Amino acid sequence: MRVLACLIVVAALGAGPLPAHAQTCGDADNSGDVSANDALITLVTGVGAGNCPECLCDVDSSGVINASDGLFVLQFGVGQPIVLNCIACPTTTTTMNTTTTTSSTTTTTMLPCMPKSLTGDWNLRVELLEDNCDPLGPVVNVPVELAEDAGGNVTIVSPPLDFNDFMMVRTDCTVSISFNEDEDNGTTFYTGTFDLGPDGDSFAGDLDWEYIEPGFSCDGVERWEGTRQ
């Protein structure tokens, strides 16, 4: 009994955190094998000096850990035909939730105007800024009706104008225009770009023109300003 008591003390002093291992009934030190050391740990727990859980050391499922359990473990450890029967150890399931965050960058382009269809009635103000053919003429105000299709193509509905190859196209806040006009003994070719105002109800820009006839040419610049009516 003195030797057993010494062994119990040694086992108690040496008892620490149990290493992680598959849990087996009677394997008090969780080493993977049932041995005499497990019997000592069971005895230590039985006398209140250890903390082996019931699922490892209550090998007869009696509900308490005592000397009988230590004896059963010792007999099993030395190979005697003993059946150890513990309650199941609680299992802890750790669920790892993985959250995937997708980062997206949205680029917003701020337009200098509120893009609107040019369809409607306008007042067109035409001012001759440069004229290398004749003296500068007066400013002209012309009421016009424009129509714009889904593709941004613009036509002058009225008044009827005798322009050739007329092309006027709106892209967001910019309007491009080109056409030619037969006059006198030659043809005047026009091309230019207009910018829509912030509210989309006005536009303004310069129209470069060149008059060509056999043996003679001249050019100039017109200022076109439109205001929606």
C-alpha positions as CSV (number, residue, x, y, z in Angstrom):
1,M,0.0,0.0,0.0
2,R,3.0,2.3,0.7
3,V,4.3,1.7,-2.8
4,L,0.8,2.3,-4.3
5,A,0.5,5.5,-2.3
6,C,3.8,6.7,-3.6
7,L,2.8,5.9,-7.1
8,I,-0.4,7.8,-6.6
9,V,1.5,10.9,-5.4
10,V,3.9,10.7,-8.3
11,A,1.1,10.4,-10.7
12,A,-0.8,13.3,-9.1
13,L,2.3,15.5,-9.2
14,G,3.0,14.6,-12.8
15,A,-0.6,15.0,-14.0
16,G,-0.9,18.0,-16.4
17,P,-2.8,18.9,-19.5
18,L,-3.5,15.8,-21.5
19,P,-2.1,15.7,-25.1
20,A,-4.5,15.7,-27.9
21,H,-5.2,12.2,-29.1
22,A,-8.1,10.0,-30.2
23,Q,-10.1,9.4,-27.0
24,T,-10.3,5.7,-25.9
25,C,-12.0,4.3,-22.8
26,G,-9.4,3.8,-20.1
27,D,-6.7,5.8,-21.9
28,A,-6.5,8.4,-19.1
29,D,-3.4,10.1,-20.4
30,N,-4.7,10.1,-24.0
31,S,-1.5,8.5,-25.2
32,G,-3.3,6.1,-27.6
33,D,-2.6,3.0,-25.4
34,V,-4.1,1.8,-22.1
35,S,-1.3,1.1,-19.6
36,A,-0.4,1.1,-16.0
37,N,0.0,4.9,-16.1
38,D,-3.6,5.2,-17.1
39,A,-4.6,3.0,-14.1
40,L,-2.7,5.3,-11.7
41,I,-4.3,8.4,-13.2
42,T,-7.7,6.7,-12.7
43,L,-6.9,6.0,-9.1
44,V,-5.7,9.5,-8.5
45,T,-9.0,10.8,-9.9
46,G,-10.9,8.3,-7.8
47,V,-9.4,9.7,-4.6
48,G,-10.1,13.3,-5.6
49,A,-6.6,14.3,-6.6
50,G,-7.1,14.2,-10.4
51,N,-9.4,15.3,-13.1
52,C,-9.8,12.5,-15.6
53,P,-13.2,12.7,-17.3
54,E,-15.8,10.0,-16.8
55,C,-15.7,9.2,-20.5
56,L,-12.1,8.0,-20.1
57,C,-11.8,6.8,-16.5
58,D,-15.3,5.6,-15.4
59,V,-14.6,2.3,-17.2
60,D,-17.6,0.4,-15.7
61,S,-20.1,3.2,-16.5
62,S,-21.1,3.3,-12.8
63,G,-21.4,7.1,-12.8
64,V,-18.4,7.5,-10.4
65,I,-14.6,7.0,-10.7
66,N,-13.2,4.9,-7.9
67,A,-10.6,2.2,-7.1
68,S,-12.5,-0.4,-9.1
69,D,-12.1,1.6,-12.3
70,G,-8.3,1.9,-11.6
71,L,-8.1,-1.9,-11.1
72,F,-10.1,-2.6,-14.3
73,V,-7.8,-0.3,-16.3
74,L,-4.7,-2.0,-14.8
75,Q,-6.0,-5.4,-15.7
76,F,-6.9,-4.3,-19.2
77,G,-3.5,-2.7,-19.6
78,V,-1.6,-5.9,-18.8
79,G,-3.7,-7.9,-21.3
80,Q,-6.4,-9.5,-19.1
81,P,-9.7,-10.1,-20.8
82,I,-11.5,-7.1,-19.4
83,V,-14.1,-5.1,-21.2
84,L,-13.9,-1.4,-20.5
85,N,-17.2,0.5,-21.0
86,C,-17.2,4.3,-20.8
87,I,-19.8,6.8,-21.7
88,A,-19.1,8.6,-24.9
89,C,-16.9,11.7,-24.7
90,P,-18.6,14.8,-25.9
91,T,-17.5,15.9,-29.3
92,T,-16.9,19.5,-30.3
93,T,-17.6,20.5,-33.8
94,T,-16.0,23.6,-35.0
95,T,-17.6,25.2,-38.0
96,M,-15.5,27.6,-39.9
97,N,-17.5,30.1,-41.9
98,T,-15.6,31.7,-44.8
99,T,-16.8,35.0,-46.1
100,T,-15.7,36.0,-49.5
101,T,-15.8,39.7,-50.1
102,T,-15.7,40.9,-53.7
103,S,-14.5,44.4,-54.2
104,S,-15.7,46.2,-57.2
105,T,-14.9,49.6,-58.4
106,T,-17.5,51.7,-60.1
107,T,-16.3,54.6,-62.2
108,T,-18.8,57.3,-62.7
109,T,-18.3,59.7,-65.6
110,M,-19.8,63.1,-65.0
111,L,-21.0,64.7,-68.2
112,P,-20.8,68.4,-68.6
113,C,-24.5,68.5,-69.5
114,M,-27.8,66.8,-69.2
115,P,-28.0,64.8,-72.4
116,K,-31.3,65.5,-74.1
117,S,-32.8,64.8,-77.5
118,L,-32.6,67.8,-79.8
119,T,-36.1,67.1,-81.1
120,G,-38.2,70.3,-80.8
121,D,-38.3,73.9,-81.7
122,W,-35.2,76.1,-81.4
123,N,-34.1,79.6,-82.1
124,L,-30.8,79.5,-84.1
125,R,-28.6,82.6,-83.9
126,V,-26.0,82.8,-86.6
127,E,-23.1,85.3,-86.4
128,L,-20.4,85.7,-89.0
129,L,-17.1,85.9,-87.1
130,E,-14.7,85.8,-90.1
131,D,-15.3,86.3,-93.8
132,N,-12.4,86.5,-96.2
133,C,-14.8,86.8,-99.2
134,D,-17.1,89.7,-98.3
135,P,-17.6,92.2,-95.5
136,L,-19.1,90.7,-92.3
137,G,-22.9,90.5,-92.5
138,P,-25.5,91.1,-89.7
139,V,-26.4,88.6,-87.0
140,V,-29.3,86.3,-88.2
141,N,-31.9,84.7,-85.9
142,V,-33.8,81.7,-87.5
143,P,-36.5,79.6,-85.9
144,V,-35.9,75.9,-86.7
145,E,-37.5,72.6,-85.9
146,L,-35.1,69.7,-85.2
147,A,-35.8,66.0,-85.1
148,E,-33.4,63.5,-83.5
149,D,-33.7,59.7,-84.0
150,A,-32.6,56.9,-81.6
151,G,-29.1,56.9,-83.1
152,G,-28.5,60.6,-82.4
153,N,-28.9,61.6,-86.0
154,V,-30.5,65.1,-86.3
155,T,-32.4,66.6,-89.2
156,I,-33.7,70.1,-89.8
157,V,-37.5,69.6,-90.3
158,S,-38.2,73.3,-91.0
159,P,-37.5,75.6,-92.6
160,P,-36.6,73.7,-95.7
161,L,-32.9,74.3,-96.4
162,D,-31.1,73.5,-99.6
163,F,-28.1,71.8,-98.1
164,N,-26.2,68.9,-99.6
165,D,-24.8,65.9,-97.7
166,F,-26.2,67.3,-94.5
167,M,-25.1,65.4,-91.4
168,M,-25.7,66.4,-87.8
169,V,-25.1,63.9,-85.0
170,R,-25.4,64.3,-81.2
171,T,-23.2,62.2,-79.0
172,D,-24.0,62.9,-75.3
173,C,-23.1,66.6,-74.9
174,T,-21.4,67.1,-78.3
175,V,-23.1,67.8,-81.7
176,S,-21.1,67.4,-84.9
177,I,-22.3,69.0,-88.1
178,S,-21.2,69.0,-91.8
179,F,-22.8,69.9,-95.1
180,N,-22.3,71.9,-98.3
181,E,-24.3,74.5,-100.1
182,D,-24.2,75.5,-103.8
183,E,-24.1,79.2,-104.3
184,D,-22.9,81.6,-107.1
185,N,-20.4,79.8,-109.2
186,G,-19.1,77.4,-106.5
187,T,-19.8,75.5,-103.4
188,T,-19.4,76.3,-99.7
189,F,-18.3,73.5,-97.4
190,Y,-19.2,73.7,-93.7
191,T,-18.0,71.6,-90.7
192,G,-18.0,72.2,-87.0
193,T,-18.8,71.0,-83.5
194,F,-21.2,72.4,-80.9
195,D,-21.4,71.8,-77.1
196,L,-24.7,71.4,-75.3
197,G,-25.3,73.6,-72.3
198,P,-25.6,72.2,-68.8
199,D,-29.4,71.8,-69.0
200,G,-29.3,70.4,-72.5
201,D,-31.6,73.2,-73.7
202,S,-28.9,75.1,-75.6
203,F,-25.9,74.6,-77.8
204,A,-23.1,76.7,-79.1
205,G,-20.1,76.3,-81.4
206,D,-18.1,77.6,-84.4
207,L,-18.7,76.4,-87.9
208,D,-15.7,76.7,-90.3
209,W,-16.5,77.2,-93.9
210,E,-14.7,77.4,-97.2
211,Y,-16.1,78.7,-100.5
212,I,-14.6,77.1,-103.6
213,E,-15.1,77.9,-107.3
214,P,-12.9,77.5,-110.3
215,G,-9.8,79.7,-109.8
216,F,-11.0,81.2,-106.5
217,S,-11.6,80.2,-102.9
218,C,-12.1,82.0,-99.5
219,D,-13.0,80.9,-96.0
220,G,-14.5,82.1,-92.8
221,V,-16.1,81.2,-89.4
222,E,-19.7,81.3,-88.3
223,R,-20.9,81.2,-84.7
224,W,-24.0,79.1,-84.2
225,E,-26.0,79.3,-80.9
226,G,-29.2,77.4,-80.4
227,T,-31.8,77.9,-77.6
228,R,-34.7,75.5,-77.1
229,Q,-38.1,77.2,-77.3
